[in-house]
Amino acid sequence: MSVRQITVDLVAAPATVTHAQRAAHDVLHEWGAGDAAGAVVSGVGELVSNAVGHAPGPLRLRMHSYARHVLVEVFDTSDDVSRLPQDTETADAAERDAGHGLDRVRAMADQWGWSRVRRWDWVGKRVWFTYRLRPAAGTNGSLPPRPSVLLPCHGPGRAHPATAASGAPVAPGTRMAVILPHIDRWFFGRILGGVTAELHRRDCQLVLYNLRGSPEFRRGLVDDDVLRGRADAVLAVCLDPDSDEIAHLRSLEVPVGLIGAEFPGFSSVTVDDFDGARKAVHYLANLGHERIGLIGGFHGEPLHSTAPMDRRAGYRQALAAHGLLADPQLETQADFSVAGGERGMAALLNLPRPPTAVFAACDEMAFGALRVLRDSGIPAPGGMSVVGFDDHDLSPLLDLTTVAQPVGDLARTAVRALLSALQDPDHPPGRVTLPTRLAIRSSAGPPPRWPGG
């Protein structure tokens, strides 16, 4: 049987997941399995994003192709064990030792075309899955939401008593389901890192559901009831739940937490998006700008929280406070990405009277806006000022003035609230709003003074 294999040593975070996905994409096309690239690359992304928070050493990705299967392994290179269990008895014993619901994961894996999802203690071990290049029989091409991999935070024999914020012990092995709209964007990657670090300290497990930006996958959480029985608590990130989702989450009878949204009966942690946007626009107005554009999120975008609309409202309120009229032509809508920022800035530059300053609703949008300005020969801030929202890791490098939000604190606070709720179910869920601050750098300045102006 012909077997092909590659091994890739992954670069350090925050580029680890991207590096792994690109390597998987390239090798699948090289092997002539490009039709499976989407599913396998997504699986690699989930596997590696979990591993980043748990493995004590640098990571290594290994992929094998044999018959109609692709085997993916992720190793902790601090003590690389390179041999798979060869006999069924050893493999089954490893799965029994892993425990914590792997039978359910394996059953769904069979539906999805995955098989033998494994996980061991991360020290010197690995996690792996096998992907069949054709859908499993009986699926008729209609696949249920793909299960995520359960990962331990400590291996057998290494557990220590975990404590919630109150100091009460939390049972080792407690499982927390985390629902993310995306895992390949900076904000969600930072949230995931904060969540896994907090769970790691408490010997708790992560069950990750990546919706991959798909409203259909989001709907599948309710329609296919994939959460029931798989977690002791649920954390939804930047998903403003509708009535059906609220009813379903309540029916699970486990503590539920929200990041970036609020609903009675659920614990919630948010940042003050309205006030953060207001700070940004106040700053620009105080510099003397009177035409201030907005590159904002979509109205009613199905996979985000209320943040896009709150930031838009803060933008408008700040304009009104300075006696500036809100001009609908100066408000653009795009997704929270570099490409979205490029499209938004291009639209603003095409106006008969472009703005002299722009507030971008996230830093990745601001990066795209700055690139369009650079390509157009317009200096920032000499020709146009730009302010973002996030304080992305690259923002200091690009000298971007931005509204800094405490992303790590969002994750830690949300996890601690859910663990406390597990220890004291009668304690009412809390609502926490974290402040923002303006990080002033060099991308914003006074409006340009044109000759004769």
N, C-alpha and C positions, 0 to 999 in steps of 0.2 A: 504494500500500500504506500502510495506516495505521500510523504509528510513534509510540509514546508514550515519553517519556523523563523521568527525574528525575535530579537531581544533588544529593548530600548531602555537605557538608563534615563529616568525622567529628571528634568530640571527642577529646581526648587520652586516652591509656591511663591507668588500667586499664579505662575504660568504652568503649573504641573498638569492640571486637567486639560488645558488647551494643547500642550505638547503631546499628551497621550492620545487625544482624539485625532490630532493631525497625523500622528504616526499610524494609528489604526486605519484611518481613511486612506492614506497613501498605500499601505501594504495590501489592503483589500483590493484596490484597483489594480495593483501590480499582479495579484493572484487571479485576476479575472472574476472577482466576486463583488464588483461594484454595486450590484443590485441589492446586496445585503448591507452596504456601508452604513446607511442611515440607522438601522436597528443596532448594529454592532457598535458603531461609534457612540451612540447614545448610552449603551450599556457600559462601555469603557469609561465614559464620562462619569456615570453614577458610581461605578466601582472605585475609580481613582479619587473622586471627590470625597467619598467616605473614608478612604484609606488615608488621605492627607491628614485628617483629624485624629487618626488612631495609631498609625505606624510610627514607632520611635525613630526609625532611620529613613534615609532616602529610599525612594521607590523605584522599582524596576517593572516594566511591562514586558510580558512575553506572550506571543501569539503563535498558535499552531494551526495549520490547515490540513485536514485529512478527510478523505471521502467528501461528504456533504456537510461537514461540521467545521466550525471555527472554535478553537479553545482559547480562552483569554485567561491569563494569570497575572496577578499583581503581587509583587514580593516586597517585603521589607528587607532591604539589602544589609541591614546590620548583622544578619546571620542567615544568609540565603540558603534555603533548603530547596534544591532543584528537582527533586524526584517526587512525582505523584504516587499515591498509594496504588499498587498494582493489583491487589486482590480485593474482591468485593467485601470480604469480612473486615479488612482493615478500614476500607472506605466507609462502610456502614457504621463501624465503631466510632470513627471520627465524627460522623454526623450525629450520632446519639450523644456524644460528648458535647457537641455544639449546642444541641437542644433549642429551646425557646422558639418553637413554632416553625422549624424548618420544613416539617412535613407539609404545612400549608403553602409555604413558599415553593416547595418542589412541585406540589400539585398544580399551582398556577403556572409555574415554569413549563410544565408539560403542555398546558394549553397554549402558551405563548411561543413554544419552540425553544425554550431554554431547558437545560437539564443539569442535574447534579450541582445545584448551587451549594457551595461549601464555604465555611469560614472557621478558622481556628484562632487560637491566641496569636496576636500579630507579631510577637517577638520571634523573629527568625522564621516566620511561616508565610502564608499567603492566602488570598481569597481568589476563587476562580469560578467561571461559568462556561458552559458550552452553548453555542448558538447553532441551531440547525438552519441551513441556508434556505430551506423551504418551510412554509407554515406547517404546523402539525396537522395530521389528518383530522377532518371534522370541523376545522375552523372556518372553512369556506372563505378564507381571506379576511374574515372579520375577527380581529383579535381584541381580547379584553385589555384593559390598562395593564401595562407590564409591571410585574412586582419589582420592588426594590430589594436590595440585599441587606440582610440583617448583619450588623457587625458588632462584635464585642468591644468594650472599652478596656477590659483587662482579661487576660486569659485565665484558664482554670488554675486555681491555687494562688492567684494574685489579687483576689478581691479584698477590698478593705471597706469598713463601714462608710456608707455615703451619708451625707447630711444635706438637708435642704437649707434654705436661708434661715429658718427658725432654729436650726441645729438638730432637728429630729432626724432619726435615721431613715434612709430610703433603701428599700430592699435591692441588693445587687441584682442585676438582670432586668430591672424595670425598663420597659420599652416605651419610647416616645416616638410617635409618628410625626414627621415634619413634612408639610406639603409646601413645595416651592413652585412658583410659576416657571422659573428657569433656574439652571445651575451655572450657566455660562456667562452671567453678567456679574460685574464687580459687587454690587450691593448684595445679591443673593449668595455669592461665594463667601463674603464676609459674614453674613448671617449664619451660614452653614458652619463656618469655622468657629464662630462663637458658641453655637449650640453644641457642636461636638466636643469642644474643649470643656464646657460645663458638664456635659454628660460623662465625659471621660473621668473627671474628678470624683464622680459619684457612682462609678461602676454601673452606669445605665447604658442602655442600647439605643441606637438610632435606627428607625425604619423610615427610609427616605422615599418620598413620592415626588418625582419630577414631572410636572405637567407639560414641559417642553413647549410652553406657549400655546397650547392647544385647548380651546374651549370644550372640544369633545372629550379629551382626557379628563378635564375638570368635571364634566358631567358624569363621567364614568365612576367617580368617587361615590356618587349617590346611587346611580342606576345599578352598578355592579356590586355595591356594598363591600368594596375591597378593604375598608378600614376595620370592619367589625371583627373583634376577637384578635386583632393583630397588634394592638398597642394598649398600654395602660393610661396614656394621655395623648392628646393630639395638639399640635401647634401648626396653625395655618399662617403663612407669611404673605402679606400683601394681597390677600384675597378677601374682598368685602363680601361676606356670604349672603346669598339670597334666601328666600323663605324656605325653599326645599332643602338647601344645605343646612340651614339652622335646625330644621326639624330632624334631619338625619344625624347631625352632630350630637344633638341632645339625646337621640335614641341610643347612642353608643354607651351612654351612662358612664363616661370617663371624663376627667377634667379636660377642658378645651381652652386653649389660649390663642390669641390673635396678635400678630405684629402688623402694624399699619392699618388697623381697622378696629372698630369698637362695636360691641353688641351686648345688651343686658344678659347677665348670666354667664358670660365668658370673661376670663381675665384678658386684659388687653394692655399692650405697650405700644405707644406711638411716639413720634416726634411732633413738635409743633410746626407742621408744614406751612400753615398759614403765616405764622409769625416769622418763620425763616425767609419765606419769599418777600414778606414785607420789609425785612431788614435789607435784603439785597436791593430792592427797588428804591428804598429810602436812600441808601448809599449812593446810587446812581443819580437820583434826583438832587441830592445835596452837592454832587459834583458839578451840577449845572445842566444835566441832560433833560430835555423836554420831550423828545421823541424816543421812547424806550420800548423796544420790541420784546416779545415773548416767544420763545420756542418751548411749547408746553406739550403735555400728554394729550392723548385722544379723549374726547368726551365719552364716558361710558365704556372705556377700554376693559374688556372682560377679564383680564388676568392681572389687573393691578388693584391697589387699594384706592382709597379716596385721595391719596397724595396728589395726583395730577390736578384735580379740581381744587383742592385746598391751596395749592401753590398758585394756581391761576387766580383764585379769590384774593390771596394775599397781594399778588401783583396789582390787581385792580384797586384794592383798598389803598395801597401806598400811592398810586397815581392820584386818586381822589384827595388824599391827605395833602398832596402838594399842589392841588388845583389843576392837575393835568387831566385832560379828557382821554378816556379809553378809546382808542381807535381800533375797530375790529380788524382792519388791514394789518395792523402791527402784531396780531396774535396768530401764530401758526400752530399746527398740531402735527405731532410725529410720535413715533415710538421712542422709548427711552434707550437710545443707542447712538453710536457715532454716526451711523448712516442717517438716522432720524435728524440729528443735529445738522448734518450737511444739507439735507433737503429743506429744513426750516430756514437756515441762513440764506440759501440760494433764493428762496421765495422772498425773503425780506429785501435782499439786494436788488431784486427785480422790480421793486415798487418804484413809482415815480419819485417819491421822497422816502428813501430808506431811513431807518432809525439811526441815531448816533450811538446807541447803546442797546445791548440785548441781555435779558435775563433768560438763561437756559434752565429748565426745570430739573436737570441732572447734569453731572459733570461730563458724562459720556456724550451727551448732546452738545455741551460746550466745546468738547474736543473737536467734534465734527464741524461746529461753527467756526472755530479758529482755523481749521484746515481750509475751509472755503475762503475765509478772509485772506489767508496766506497765498492761496492759489490765485486770488483775484488781485493781489498786490496791495491789499488794504492792511496797514499795520494795526495791531492791537497793543495799546489803546489809542495810538495816534490818529487812526482813521475811524475806529469803532471800538467801544468798550464791551467787554464780555464778562458776565458773572455767572457762575454755576451754582449747583446745589449738590452736596455730598461730602466733599473733601476726599475724593478718590486718591488712591496711592500715587497716581501720576500727576495730580494737580500741582503739588509744589514744583515738580520738574518743569511743568509748562507755565509756571508763575500765574496760575489761574486764581483769581479772587473768587471765593466760593463760600457758600453757607455750609459749615461743617456740622454734620450730624453724628451722634455717638452710636455707630452701627453695632459695635461690639457690646455696648451696654444694652441695646435693644434685645440682643439675643440672650445675654446672661440674665437679664431681668425677667424675660418671658419664661425661660427654663426654670428659674428658681421659683417663680409663682406656681408653675404647674407641679413641681415636686412638692412644694408646701401643701398644695391642694390634695395631693395623694396622701399626705400624712394627716391632714385635718380636713376631711370632706365637708364639714359643717361651716368652715370659714368662708365668708362671702368672697367671690372673686373681686380682685382689685382692678383699678384703671390707673395706669401710670403714663404721664406725658413727659417726655424728656426734652430739655431745651436744646436750641441750636446756637451757634455763634458764627459771626462773620470772620472769615480768614482773609485778611486783606493782603493781596499780592500786587503784581504789576499789570494785570490784564485789563484793568479799568482805570480811567483817568478822566479829566475834564473833556467836554466835547471839543471836536476840532474847530479851529477858527479859520474858515476859508478866506481867501483874498477878497477883500471888499465886504466881508461878513461882519 
